[in-house]
Amino acid sequence: MLDLLNNFQLNSLMFLIPSLFMFCCGVYGFLTRRNMIAMLISLELMLNSVDMNFVVFNRFLCPGEMEGMFFTLFAIAIAAAETAVAIAIIINAYRIAKDIDVKDLTKMKF
């Protein structure tokens, strides 16, 4: 039993550490960038790391079931729709303000 627990920790950490690194890079990029496209890419990086966590926990905690995989596919579909809406908003902001910097978008306020 102890060998199985150590094997789970070693194998899951091989996936969770890169996922944590991806999430931290996404948070850093979102907080430091002022370009809306770069912020959107950072947000997508964070969402992909969360999806990776869903798959890892499903694989190692419930190997016979597929709930984590289905939830990940659903999250990827939602992220694609969110990206399409965000790009449409960015294009409209560029048409109005001629810039996609977050600081310069105060012109859109009423």
Legacy VTK file of the C-alpha trace (Angstrom):
# vtk DataFile Version 3.0
C-alpha trace
ASCII
DATASET POLYDATA
POINTS 110 float
0.000 0.000 0.000
2.831 2.378 0.829
4.486 1.626 -2.502
1.239 2.500 -4.323
0.984 5.789 -2.428
4.595 6.721 -3.234
4.042 5.796 -6.883
0.943 8.037 -7.003
2.830 10.971 -5.493
5.794 10.618 -7.853
3.724 10.170 -11.006
1.209 12.876 -10.182
3.931 15.365 -9.261
5.444 14.882 -12.702
2.272 16.499 -14.083
1.276 18.842 -11.266
4.584 20.724 -11.093
4.487 21.793 -14.789
0.825 22.680 -14.310
1.714 24.864 -11.334
4.479 26.499 -13.377
2.040 27.186 -16.235
-0.486 28.701 -13.833
2.149 30.935 -12.200
3.368 32.109 -15.616
-0.230 32.909 -16.564
-0.834 34.907 -13.375
2.423 36.802 -13.845
1.608 37.554 -17.472
-1.923 38.686 -16.620
-0.772 41.029 -13.852
2.202 42.559 -15.678
0.949 42.945 -19.255
-1.175 45.869 -20.338
-1.896 44.620 -23.850
-5.285 42.918 -24.011
-4.070 40.180 -26.379
-1.215 39.281 -24.003
-3.662 39.274 -21.084
-5.964 36.938 -23.021
-3.064 34.570 -23.769
-2.118 34.567 -20.083
-5.701 33.795 -19.115
-5.763 30.888 -21.555
-2.514 29.592 -20.068
-4.114 29.582 -16.616
-7.209 27.770 -17.923
-5.066 25.133 -19.649
-3.151 24.461 -16.455
-6.431 23.940 -14.586
-7.587 21.546 -17.303
-4.337 19.651 -16.926
-5.021 19.321 -13.191
-8.490 17.893 -13.900
-7.001 15.221 -16.137
-4.215 14.346 -13.684
-6.538 13.974 -10.711
-9.011 11.953 -12.750
-6.257 9.665 -14.023
-4.671 9.003 -10.660
-7.650 9.087 -8.273
-10.371 7.473 -10.405
-8.615 5.662 -13.260
-11.688 3.791 -14.491
-13.993 6.782 -14.725
-14.065 9.589 -17.275
-15.662 12.510 -15.402
-12.443 14.527 -15.298
-11.866 14.026 -19.015
-15.404 15.108 -19.905
-15.182 18.125 -17.623
-11.881 19.065 -19.279
-13.400 18.822 -22.764
-16.320 20.962 -21.616
-13.910 23.528 -20.115
-11.899 23.647 -23.371
-15.094 24.294 -25.350
-16.120 27.074 -22.958
-12.608 28.569 -23.178
-12.833 28.598 -26.988
-16.145 30.461 -26.850
-14.721 32.869 -24.272
-11.733 33.542 -26.507
-13.965 34.284 -29.495
-16.005 36.784 -27.471
-12.854 38.375 -26.017
-11.287 38.806 -29.454
-14.515 40.430 -30.711
-14.412 42.849 -27.778
-10.734 43.603 -28.432
-11.443 44.312 -32.122
-14.266 46.705 -31.201
-12.058 48.413 -28.614
-9.354 48.850 -31.239
-11.851 50.388 -33.669
-12.919 52.942 -31.067
-9.654 53.750 -29.281
-7.086 52.799 -31.987
-5.117 51.042 -29.235
-5.519 47.836 -27.236
-3.670 49.004 -24.166
-5.738 48.595 -21.020
-4.717 52.016 -19.648
-6.051 53.822 -22.690
-9.544 52.317 -22.674
-11.114 54.943 -20.436
-12.639 56.486 -23.572
-15.256 53.746 -23.583
-16.781 54.862 -20.286
-20.120 56.665 -20.397
LINES 1 111
110 0 1 2 3 4 5 6 7 8 9 10 11 12 13 14 15 16 17 18 19 20 21 22 23 24 25 26 27 28 29 30 31 32 33 34 35 36 37 38 39 40 41 42 43 44 45 46 47 48 49 50 51 52 53 54 55 56 57 58 59 60 61 62 63 64 65 66 67 68 69 70 71 72 73 74 75 76 77 78 79 80 81 82 83 84 85 86 87 88 89 90 91 92 93 94 95 96 97 98 99 100 101 102 103 104 105 106 107 108 109
